[in-house]
Amino acid sequence: MSLKEIARRAGVGLATVDRVLNERGGVAPATVRRVLQAARESGLKRILPEEHRRPWQIEVLMSCNDSFFFRQLAQDFTEAAMHPGYRRLTLHRTYVPEAQHERLAKRILAGSETRDALIVFAHSHPMIYDALAHCQARGVPVITLVTDLPDAARLCHVGINQKKAGRTAGQLMGKMLHQPGEVLIVSGRLDYTAHRERTEGFREILTDRFPHLQLREVVAAQEDRDLISRLLEKQLTRSGNLLGIYNTGMGNTEIGQALARHRRLNQCVWIAHELYSTTRTLMAQQSIALTLDQNTRQHAQLALQLLLNYLEQGEKPETYAAGQVEFVIYTSENSA
């Protein structure tokens, strides 16, 4: 049986058949399976390579901002990949600035040519959706991470329920504030689904259940520490009856400094995200009331396991909940 016939049966070109049979890599797992199946069915008289002989090449594309969350997430991916249970994969990490969607789209397209699977942190943009559609066409599975792209061509999403996190923050804020007053939301990038859903969930709960609390406005700080300081300074200068602050992203150090300058530290209920040295210190000082942690380690472990299940067994997550990570609420009493 000729290689041309194997290519015809598998629906690929001769070059792809050559790459698969000679284990040169750069071919999507689904295509490898088709070529090897066609070769077996054709009775090709040669020893065929094993599908899983080489480690799976998995690339994680994530933000290069300096927030604790992404630094810890990168470390957890590295540690997870070193675990004995994941020795059959090689992990590659690539960092892309959040505002550079064209650059990220190019990295996704490049990964679709050289990797077996991708894990992607991205915001909603046509170029990103096109790049993910290209991955799907090549049979390269993609998992979206942290902030979902529900209409994109992806295997599944791994992350917390962001809207539920915002609603939880709103419920706890409302229960802690009994007098009428104002509440301020400090948000990260609103072009990311995660921040938008947290803000929406928080707003819904305060509006529906705690009408005595007025949302002043959303300070969209774009994950920029200097901008956070300037915008919060402007808000605090307006004085008024500010009773609470909900920060959906980074910048807790800057928020604490601004509150201290206006002698408002410990004078309002402050809810944040993630457990790290800054939030631990501020909770110990009774400045932050509580923080909602996304559990970075579970993100890394779950994303890698779901990809291996798909690559090796063809197992697709059946429900959205398959990739759901449970967030954890910390206060000064359980964060030490």
C-alpha positions in Angstrom: 0.0 0.0 0.0 1.5 3.4 -1.0 1.8 6.4 1.2 -0.4 8.2 -1.3 -3.3 5.8 -0.5 -2.7 6.3 3.3 -2.9 10.1 2.8 -6.1 9.7 0.8 -7.7 7.5 3.5 -6.6 9.9 6.3 -7.6 13.0 4.3 -4.2 14.6 4.6 -1.2 15.4 2.4 1.8 13.2 1.8 4.0 15.5 3.9 1.7 14.9 6.9 1.9 11.2 6.5 5.7 11.4 6.3 5.8 13.5 9.5 3.6 11.0 11.4 5.3 7.8 10.2 8.8 9.2 10.9 7.8 10.9 14.2 8.9 14.4 13.2 6.2 16.1 15.3 4.1 19.2 14.5 1.0 17.2 13.7 -2.2 17.5 15.7 -3.1 14.5 17.9 -6.4 13.8 16.0 -4.5 13.8 12.7 -1.9 11.5 14.0 -4.6 9.0 15.1 -6.2 9.2 11.6 -2.9 8.6 9.8 -1.9 5.6 12.0 -5.4 4.1 11.7 -5.3 4.5 7.9 -1.8 2.9 7.9 -3.0 -0.1 10.0 -6.1 -0.5 7.8 -4.0 -0.5 4.7 -1.7 -3.2 6.0 1.4 -1.1 5.6 4.4 -3.4 6.1 6.5 -1.5 8.6 6.6 -0.9 12.3 4.2 2.0 13.1 5.1 4.6 15.8 3.3 4.6 19.1 0.9 7.5 19.4 2.1 8.5 22.9 5.8 7.7 22.6 6.9 11.3 22.8 5.6 13.7 25.5 2.6 15.7 24.6 3.6 19.3 23.8 1.3 21.6 25.7 1.7 25.4 25.7 0.2 27.8 28.3 -0.4 31.3 27.0 -1.1 33.8 29.9 -0.8 37.4 30.9 2.5 38.9 31.8 1.1 41.5 34.2 2.8 41.6 37.6 -0.3 40.5 39.7 0.2 37.8 42.3 -2.4 35.7 40.6 -0.5 35.2 37.3 2.9 34.8 39.0 1.4 32.0 41.3 -0.5 30.4 38.4 2.7 30.2 36.3 4.5 28.5 39.3 1.6 26.1 39.9 1.7 25.0 36.2 5.4 24.4 36.4 5.0 22.3 39.6 2.0 20.4 38.3 3.9 19.5 35.1 6.8 18.1 37.3 4.5 15.8 39.2 5.1 12.1 38.3 1.5 11.8 37.0 2.3 14.4 34.3 5.6 13.1 33.0 4.0 12.3 29.7 3.8 16.0 28.8 6.2 18.8 28.2 4.9 22.2 29.3 5.8 25.4 27.5 4.8 28.8 29.0 4.4 32.0 27.0 3.6 35.4 28.4 1.7 38.0 26.4 0.7 41.6 27.4 -3.0 41.7 28.0 -3.8 44.6 25.6 -1.9 43.0 22.6 -4.6 40.8 21.1 -2.9 40.6 17.7 0.3 39.3 19.2 -1.6 36.7 21.2 -3.6 35.6 18.2 -0.3 35.1 16.3 1.0 33.0 19.2 -2.1 30.9 19.2 -1.8 30.3 15.5 1.9 29.4 15.9 1.0 27.0 18.7 -1.6 25.3 16.5 1.3 24.3 14.2 3.8 23.0 16.8 1.9 22.0 19.9 -0.5 19.2 20.7 -2.7 21.4 22.9 -3.0 24.9 24.2 -4.2 26.5 27.4 -5.1 30.2 26.8 -5.9 33.2 28.9 -7.5 35.8 26.5 -10.2 38.4 26.2 -12.9 38.6 23.7 -11.7 39.8 20.3 -12.4 38.7 16.7 -8.7 37.9 16.1 -8.6 35.6 19.1 -11.8 33.8 18.0 -10.4 33.3 14.5 -7.2 31.9 15.9 -9.1 29.5 18.1 -11.2 28.4 15.2 -8.0 27.6 13.3 -6.9 25.4 16.2 -10.1 23.5 16.1 -9.8 23.0 12.3 -6.4 21.5 12.8 -7.6 19.3 15.6 -5.6 21.1 18.3 -7.7 21.3 21.5 -7.7 24.5 23.5 -8.8 25.2 27.0 -9.6 28.8 28.0 -8.4 29.8 31.4 -9.8 32.1 34.1 -11.9 34.3 31.9 -14.2 32.4 29.6 -14.8 32.8 25.8 -18.2 30.9 25.7 -18.7 31.4 21.9 -15.2 30.4 21.0 -14.0 27.1 19.4 -12.6 25.6 22.6 -12.6 22.2 24.3 -13.8 23.6 27.6 -13.1 26.4 30.1 -11.3 26.1 33.4 -11.9 28.6 36.1 -14.2 29.7 38.9 -17.8 30.9 38.4 -16.9 34.6 38.2 -20.4 35.8 38.5 -21.0 33.7 41.5 -17.9 35.2 43.1 -19.2 38.7 42.5 -22.6 37.8 43.9 -20.9 36.2 46.9 -18.9 39.4 47.5 -22.1 41.5 47.2 -24.0 39.3 49.6 -21.3 39.5 52.2 -20.8 43.2 51.7 -24.6 43.8 52.1 -24.8 41.7 55.3 -21.9 43.7 56.9 -23.3 47.1 56.1 -26.5 48.1 57.9 -26.5 51.9 57.5 -27.3 53.7 54.2 -24.2 54.7 52.3 -22.1 54.3 49.1 -20.1 51.4 47.8 -17.3 51.6 45.2 -16.2 48.9 42.8 -12.6 49.0 41.7 -12.5 46.8 38.6 -9.7 45.4 36.3 -10.1 45.2 32.6 -13.8 45.2 31.7 -13.0 43.7 28.3 -12.3 40.5 30.2 -15.3 38.4 31.0 -14.0 37.6 34.4 -14.0 41.2 35.7 -17.2 42.0 33.9 -19.0 39.1 35.5 -17.7 39.8 38.9 -18.9 43.4 38.6 -22.3 42.3 37.2 -22.9 39.8 40.0 -21.9 42.2 42.7 -24.2 44.9 41.3 -27.2 42.5 41.0 -27.0 41.5 44.6 -26.7 45.0 46.0 -29.5 46.3 43.8 -31.9 43.5 44.5 -31.2 42.8 48.2 -29.6 45.8 49.7 -31.3 49.0 48.4 -29.9 51.1 51.2 -26.5 50.8 49.6 -25.8 52.9 46.6 -23.1 51.9 44.0 -21.2 55.1 43.4 -19.6 53.9 40.1 -17.2 51.3 38.7 -13.6 52.5 38.6 -12.2 50.7 35.6 -8.5 50.7 36.5 -7.3 48.5 33.5 -4.9 46.5 35.8 -2.7 49.6 36.0 -1.4 50.5 39.4 -0.7 54.1 38.7 -4.2 54.5 37.3 -5.7 52.8 40.3 -4.1 55.3 42.6 -5.2 58.3 40.5 -8.8 57.2 40.1 -9.2 56.2 43.7 -7.7 59.5 44.9 -10.3 61.3 42.8 -13.1 59.2 44.3 -11.9 59.6 47.9 -11.5 63.4 47.5 -15.2 63.6 46.7 -15.7 62.4 50.3 -19.4 61.4 50.7 -20.5 58.4 52.8 -18.3 55.7 51.4 -18.9 52.5 53.4 -17.5 49.7 51.2 -15.0 48.9 48.4 -15.0 45.8 46.3 -11.8 45.3 44.3 -12.2 42.7 41.5 -8.5 42.6 40.5 -5.0 43.8 41.4 -4.0 47.0 43.2 -4.7 46.2 46.9 -1.5 47.9 47.9 -2.5 51.1 46.1 -6.0 51.0 47.5 -4.6 50.6 51.1 -2.3 53.6 50.6 -5.0 55.8 49.2 -7.3 54.9 52.1 -4.5 55.6 54.6 -3.8 59.0 53.0 -7.5 60.0 53.5 -7.6 58.4 57.0 -10.2 56.0 55.8 -8.3 52.8 56.3 -10.3 50.4 58.5 -13.3 52.8 58.1 -15.0 50.9 55.4 -15.7 47.3 54.5 -13.1 46.2 51.9 -13.5 42.9 49.9 -10.7 41.8 47.6 -9.6 38.8 45.5 -6.7 36.3 46.0 -4.8 35.3 49.2 -1.2 36.4 49.2 1.2 38.4 51.4 -0.6 41.8 50.8 -4.1 40.6 51.5 -2.9 38.5 54.5 -1.3 41.6 56.0 -4.3 43.8 55.3 -6.7 41.2 56.8 -4.5 40.8 59.9 -4.7 44.6 60.3 -8.5 44.4 60.0 -8.3 46.6 56.8 -9.6 44.0 54.3 -12.6 42.2 55.6 -12.2 39.1 53.4 -10.7 37.9 50.1 -12.0 35.4 47.5 -9.2 33.2 46.3 -9.4 31.5 42.9 -7.2 28.5 43.8 -4.5 28.7 41.2 -3.2 25.2 41.9 -6.5 23.6 41.0 -6.6 25.6 37.8 -3.3 24.1 36.7 -4.0 20.6 37.7 -7.5 20.5 36.3 -6.5 22.1 32.9 -3.6 19.6 32.4 -5.7 16.6 33.4 -8.6 17.5 31.1 -6.2 17.9 28.2 -4.5 14.6 28.9 -7.9 12.8 29.1 -8.8 14.2 25.7 -5.4 13.7 24.0 -5.0 10.1 25.2 -8.6 8.8 25.5 -10.6 11.2 23.4 -12.6 12.1 26.5 -14.5 15.4 26.1 -15.8 17.3 29.1 -19.6 16.7 29.1 -20.7 19.7 31.1 -19.4 23.2 31.9 -19.0 22.1 35.5 -16.2 19.7 34.4 -13.7 22.6 34.4 -15.1 24.6 37.3 -12.8 25.5 40.1 -14.2 26.2 43.6 -13.1 29.6 45.0 -12.3 29.9 48.7 -13.3 32.7 51.1 -10.5 33.7 53.5 -10.7 36.1 56.5 -8.0 36.9 59.1 -9.1 33.9 61.0 -8.3 31.2 58.4 -5.6 32.8 56.3 -2.5 32.5 58.5 
